[in-house]
Amino acid sequence: MRFLLLMLALPALAQDVVKTNPADYKVELENQWVRVLRVKHAPHAKTAMHEHPASVAVFLTDVHERVTGADGQVREVNGKAGEVIYNDAARHEEENVSDQPLEAILVELKPGAPKSERVALDPVKLDPEHHLVPLENDRVRVLRTILEPHLKSPMHEHPHYVVVYLTELHTTMLLGDGTVVDNPRRPGEVAWRDYLEHQTENIGDKQAVEIQIELK
């Protein structure tokens, strides 16, 4: 019986994209709520059949993919660098039909999200010009934060969240306890943050753009 259960479990384990396509999917970070993958597909590369839970994808390059589901249905996925999409759980294979390499950050959502409480200092309400909401549903709220050079945000809060940096930037974060954190980043870097109260200042000479995927 134990052997039978093991054999039944093997197909499910084999569908993990990190195991089926290790050259294309690398784990950037993982905790009890998310697994964050860096996705890289060469021009015209095709993946093996694999599975994902519900996820948020942040495109670091333009994307043109052909996705074939386990049921044989085919759909095209097109997007520009910096765009964000939400994906339901799926089993599929992917093909980069572009002549250019593809890169994206995929935030896989695990069961049992932190059930974050609503924050009092909501950046979208305090500074809607610089904190946009391109996507929201019952599992996540995604913010696009844009700070011009030497601009400072108001003090605000985030629940547990993943940050994807879209531009090279140099910011400082003044935390609620008075601590100042230096935060130089490169495009495509990712970070996990627990609940955080802070004020961000862009101390660089370039526009700072980042995606923040807040968990609900």
N, C-alpha and C positions, 0 to 999 in steps of 0.2 A: 504493500500500500504506500509506504514512504517513497519507494522508487517511482511509483505511478504519479504521485503528487509532484515529485521533482520534475518528471518529464513533462507534465502539464504546465508547469511554471516556466519552463525554458523558452517557449515561443514568446511569452510576454516579455521576459527579460531581454530577449534578442531584439526587441523592437526599440530599445533605448537608442536614440540617435547618436549618442556619444560612443556607443559600442558598434553600431552598424556603420557609422561614417566618422571615425575619429579624426580624420584629416580635415574635415569640414566643420566640425562642431567641437569647441573647447569650452570647458567650464571655467567661467571667470570668477564666480562666487556662488556659494550655496549655503542656505540655512534652513530652518524648519518651515519657512513660508515660501521661499522662492529658490529656483535654480536659474542662474543667469548664464546664458551661452553666447559665445562669440561665433557667428556663422560666417564662413568664407567659402564661396563657390567660384571656381575657375570658370571662364567662358565655356558655355555649352556642357558643363559638368552636370551629372545626374546622380542623385542619391539613391540608396536602397530604400525599400519600403520601411517606414518607421512611424513611431507614435509621438505625439506631444499632448500634454494636458493643455487646458486653457492657457493662453499666453498673450503677451504684448510684444510686438516687434517694432524696433526702432531702426529705420533704414539709415545706414551710414554712407551708402552710395545709392545711385539710382538702381531700381530693381525692375527686371522683367523676367518673370518665372512662369513656367508651366507646371501646375500642380495636378497630379493624378491621384484621386482618392482610392481607397481599398475597394470601392464599388465600381471602379473604372471611370467615374465621372472626371472630366478634365476642366480646369478653369485657369484663366490667366491672372496673374498678380502683377500689377504695375504700380510703381511708386517712385517718388523723388527722394533724394537724400534729405534726411531730416523729418520725413513723414513717419507717423505712428499708426499702427493698426492693431486691432484686437482679433485674436483667433480663438474659436471654440476648440475644445479637444478634438483631435483628428488623427487618423492613420492614413498616411499618404507617402508619395515619393515626389521629389522636386527636380526640376531641370532648369538651369540658368540658360535661357534662350538668347541672352545678350552676348555680344562680342566683347564685353567688358567684365572684369571680375565683380563679384557681388560681395558686400559685407553688411552685416546687420547685427544688432544685439537682440537676443530673444530672451524675454523674462517669462519663464515658466512658473505658473501659479500652482502651488501645492494645496491640497485640501487643508481645511482648518486655518484660514487666514486669521490674522491677529484680532479681528473685530475691533478695529481702532475706534476710539471715541472721537466725536467731532471736536475739532480744535476751535478755540475761542478767537485766536488771532489768525484768521484765514487770509493768506496772501492774495487770493483772488478777489476778496472783498476790500482788502486794504490797499491794494495796488493793481487793479485790473488791467492797466495799460501794459504792465510788464510781466504779468502772470496770466497766461492764456490757458484755456481748457480745450484742447483739441479732441479729447475723448473722455467719456465717463460712462460707467455702468455700475452694476451692483457689486462688482469686485474691486474695481480700481477707479481712481481719478488720475488722469494724466495732465500734467502742467508743462507748458513750454515757457520757460523763464528767459527773458531777454533783458540784459542790462547793458546800457551804453557805457563807454569809458567813464570812469570816476563817478558813476551813479551808485547810490546807496539805497537799498530797499528798506522799508519799515521793518521793525521787529515783528516777526511772524512765527507760526508754528507749522510743522508737518507731522502727520502720523508716520508709522513705519514706511520707508520708501526706498526705491532704487533710483539712483541718479545716473543718467547717461550724458556725458559732455559732448556737445556737437562741435564746439570750436575750441581752439587754443585760448586759454584764459588764465588770468591770475586774479583771484578774489581773496578777500579775507572774510571770515565769519566771526561776528561778535555773538557769543553764546549768551543764554539767559543768565548764567552765573558770572558773567563778566570776562570769561576766558576769550582770548582772540586766537583764532586758528588760521594759519596761512594755508592757502588752497590753490597752488598752481596746477593746472591740468592740461592734458593734451586731447585732441579730438578722438572720440571713440573710447575714452576711459570710462569705467563704471565704478560705482561705489554703493554700498548699502549703508543706510542710516536708520537707527531706531528713532523713536519720537524725538523731535528736535525743535527747540525754540532758538531762533537766531536772527541776526541781521546781516545781510550780505552786501559787501561793497566791492565793486569792480575797480581794482587799483591799477589795472592794465590800460593799455592804449587801444585795445580792440574790443569790439562788441562781444559780450559773453553770452552764449546761448547753451542752455541745457534742458534736458527732458527729465522730469521728476514723476515717477510712477508710484503714486500713493496707494497703499493697500487699505481696504475697508474691512 
